[in-house]
Amino acid sequence: MVFQSHNWPHWGSETVRDYLINTAAIYKYINDETLTMINKGYTSTEIAAKIKLPAGLEKNWYTRQYYGTLKHNAKAVYQKYMGWYDANPVNLDKLTPEQSAKKWIEYLELGGLKKAMKKARKEYKKGKYQWVAEFTNTVVFADPTNEEARNLCADALEQLAYQAECGTWRNCYLTAALELRNGNQAAKMTGKKQFARDIMVNLTPSMAFDYMGILINKHKLADEDYTIEFDLTDSKETYTVFVRYGAILYMQGKQEKKADVTVECTSKMLLMLISGSGEDFLKKATVSGDTEKFDTFVGLLGASAGGNRGSFNVIEP
C-alpha cells in the first residue's frame, strides 16, 4: 500500500508498481524533455508553451495537473540548470515592470510604429539605451525583417557593451548586435558533431543512461512500455532501463520480471550509443529478447547523439 500527500492511497502490488513507475516517468519526462529543448535553444517561456505530455501520462488521473502544472514545472527545470538568464542580452538588466509599463503606454499613445521608431531614435541620442533595446527587440520578434528596428537595436546593444565593465555582459551585447546586423553566425558553421571525448570517456553508466533520456526522440516512444536489461561484462554490474511513455527510467540491478530485451556489453560501449555510433554498438553487443524493440531504441538515439553545434538564434525568433 502506498499513501502520500496530494493523492489518495493505492493498494495491491501491480497497482502500486504502476503508480510508482508512472509517477517517476512523468517527472523524468518533464526533466528530460526540458533539457532536450534547452539544447535546441528554446527559452523557459518557449519550453513551457511547447512541452506536451505523452497521452499515457496525460490521460492517467493521478498524473494529471491537479497540484502543480506542466508549464510551471518545466520552468522550474530550466531554472535549475540554466538560472534566470535566457541568453538574450536585452534581458540582462531590464527596466522594472513599472518603468517598462509606463514607457510602453507612452509609446502606444503615439499611435503607430513609425512614430514610435522616430521617438526611439531620439531616446537613443539621449542615452536611453536599455529601453531602446527592449522596445526594438520586441519589434524584431514581431517582424524579424524590420531592418530599421534591427539596426537601432544593434546600436543600442553596442552602446550598452561599451558601458559594461563586466566582460561577459559586454560579450553578450556584442554577440547579439553582430547577429542583428549580419545574421546568425553559428548557423553558418559546418554543423559538425561536437563529441566531447575527454568528458564522455569519464561518464558513469548512470550518467550515460541519463543522457540517453535527453537524446532520445521521446514522442516516438510515447506509447511504449518495456524494459531493457544491460549486463556490463567488465564491471559485472546490471542496469535495468524502463522505457515508459517516452521517459527513460533506470535502476541498478535486475528487476523481478524478466526483461523484454537483454544486452551484454562493456560499460565503455555505452558511449557508442550516445556518440552517434549505434550501428557499431549493435555489431559488438550481444542482444537477446525483442531485438526489434532495441533496434528501434538505438535508432531513436541516433538523430541527436554525438552533439550538434548549437545554431539557434540569440536575439530574434
N, C-alpha and C positions, 0 to 999 in steps of 0.2 A: 504494500500500500504506500502511495506517495501523497503527502499533504504539504502544501506550500502556500505562500502569500499570493494574492491576486488570482486565485483559481480554487477549484474545489477538488476533493480527494479523488484518486484513481485507484482502482482495485484490480488485482489479477496480473499474473506475470507478463502475459503478452500485451495487455493494455498499458501496463507501466513501462514496459520496454519501448513500445511505440511512442508513448508520451515523452519519455526521456530523449529518445533519438530525434523525434520531430522538433522538440524544444531546442536541442543542441543544433539541429540543422538550420533553424531559422536564424539563430544568432550567428552561426558560421557563414551562412549565405549573405547576410547583411554585411558582415565584416569583409568577406572576400570580394563580393560584387562591388562594394565601395572602393576597395583597393584596385580592382580591375579598372574602374572608371577613372580613378586618380591617375593611373598610369597612362590613360588616354587623354589626360589634360583637362578633365571636367572639374569644375569648382564645386564647392559644397552645395551651393544653391542649385546648380545644374544637376548634380547627382541626385539630390532629393526629388527633383522634378522627374527624373528619368527612371529611377530604380523601381522595379516591379518584382513581386514575389512569384515563384512558380505556383501553378494552380493547386498543386498538392498541399502547399503550405497556406496559400491564400484561402482555401475553402475549409481548412481544418478549424473547427470552432475554438480550440484552445490556443491556436497561434494567430488568432485574429487580433486586430489593433484596439483592444478594449482599454488597455493600460499602457500608454506609450504608443508611438506611431512609427511607421517605417521611415517617413521623411525625417522625423526627429532623430531617430537612432542612426540613420545614415550620416547625418550631420555630425553626430557625436563621434562616429568612427573617423570621419575626416579630421575633426578637431584633435583626436588622439594622435594621429600620425602626422598631420601637416600643420597643426596650430591654426591660428586665425587667418593667416595671410593667404590669399588666393592667387598670388603671383602677378596680379595686375597692380602696378605701382601707383595708380591713381588712388588705390585704397590704403596705401601706406600711412598716410597722415590726413585722413578725411576731415572735413568740417564736421562740427557737431550736428546732430539731426535738426536742431533748432535753427542753426545758421544756414544749413543747406536748404531747409524748407523755405525760409524767408527769401533766399536767392531764387529758388525755383518760382515762387509766386511773383517775384519782381520780374523775372524773365517771361513768365506766362502772360503777364499783363501787357507785354509789348505787342502781342497779337501776331506772331509769325516767326518762322525760323530765320528769315533774312534779317529781321530787326534784332533778333536775339544774337545772331552771329556778329552783327555790327557792334552791339554792346559788348560782347565777349572780347572782341579785338581791342576796344577801348580799355576794358578792365585789364587786359594783358599788359597794355602800356603803363597801367598804374601799378603793376606788380602783383595783381591778384592771381598768381599762377595756379594755386591749388584749385580754386573754384573754376577757373577757365579749363583746367584739365578735366575736372569732374564733369562739367557741362558738355564739353566737346566729345569726351569719351562716350557719353550717353548717346550723342548724335551719331557717333561712329557705329555703336552697337545697333542703332535703329537703321542706319544706312551706311555700310562699310565703303560704299563708292563715293561718299561725300568727301572730296579731296580738300575742300576748304577746312572742314572740321578736322580731318586727319592731320593736316599740316599745322593748324593752330594748336591742336592737342600736343603734337610733337614739339612745337616751340615752347609750350608751357612746361612740358616734362623736362626739356633740356635746361630751362632756367632753374627748375627745382633741383636738377642734378648739380648745376654749378654752385648752388647754395648748400648742398648736402655735405656736411662734414663726414658723415658715415659712408665709407667706401661701398658697402653692399647696397645701400639705398641709391647711391649715385649710379652704380652699375644697372640696377633695376630700371631707373628712369631712362637711362641712355639706351638700354636694350629695347624698351617699348617705343622710344622715339625712332629708333632705327627701323622697327617693324612698320610703324605708321608711314614712314617715308619710302621704304624700299621693299616692303613685303616681309613675310615670314622667312627668316634666314635658315632656320633649322629644316624647313620643308624643302629647301633647295639642296640639302645634302643628300648623300647617296642612299641613306636608309639601311646601311649595313647592320647586321646583328651586332649587338654590344654585349657579348658574353663575358662577364667579369670573372675570368677563370680563377684568379687568386682568391676571390671571395667564395666562389662556388665550390671549390675543392674542399673547403673547410666547413661546408654546411653539414649539420647532423641530419640523420634520416627524418626526424620530426620537422626540421626546417624545410626539407625538400617536399614533404607532404603538404605543409602549409603553403608553400609556393605553388604547388600543383593546383590547390584550391583557388588561387588568384588567377593563374594562367588559363585554366580550362574554360571552354565555352559552356557556361552553366545553363544557358537557355536550351541547349540541345540535350541536356541531361535532366530536364525538368520533370520528366515522367518516370525516371529510372529509380530503382531501389534494389541494390545488390551489394555484395561485399567482395573485396579482393584481399587475399592474404599474401603479404610479402615476406618470404623467408630469406633473410640475409645470410648467405652462406659463410661470409668471412667473420662477421661479428656474432653469429649464432643467435641473432635477435629475430623476432617475428613482430610484424606490424599488421594490424587489420584495418583496412580502409573501407569506410561505409559511404557508398555513393547514394545519396538520399535527396531527391528532388533538386538536383543541381548543386547541392552542398557536398564538400568533401570532408568527411569526418574521419578521424583515425584514433587508434589506441595501440599501445604497445602490448603485445601478447595475442593469443588466439581467442576467438570468440567461442561460445559454446556450440553454436551450429557450424556445420561445415560451410566454408566459404564458397561462393559461386565460382570464383577464379582463384587459383593458387599460382604465385610467381616465385621462382627461385632465381636470385641474382646476388651480386655483391652490393654493399652499401654505396660504393662509388658509382655503380652502374645507374643508380637513381638519378645521377647528374645528367645522364644521357636523355632522360625524359624531359628535363627542364631546360635543356640547352638546344633543343631542336634536332636531336639525333634519335628520335623514336624508332625509326626503321632499323638502325643499328642495334638498339636495345632489344627489339623483337628477335633479331638474329642470334643474340648471345644469351638471352634469358631463357629459362625453361618455364613454359606457361601451360597449365592444365586446367580443365574445367571448361567453362564457357569462354573459349578463346575469342569468339566473335565480339563479345562484350568488351574484352580487354583491348582488342584491336581498335574498336571504336573509341575507347577511353584514350588510348595513345594518340589517335588521330585528332581528337578534340584538344589535346595539349599542343599539337604541332603548330597551330596558326600563330601563336604569340610566344612560343618557347624560344629562348635564346635572347630575347630582349631587343626590341626595335628602338632606334634613336627617337626620342620624343620630338614630334614635329607639330605640336599643337600651338595655336595662337596664344599670345600673351595678352594683347590689349584690343582684340577685336573678336567677333563671334567665331 
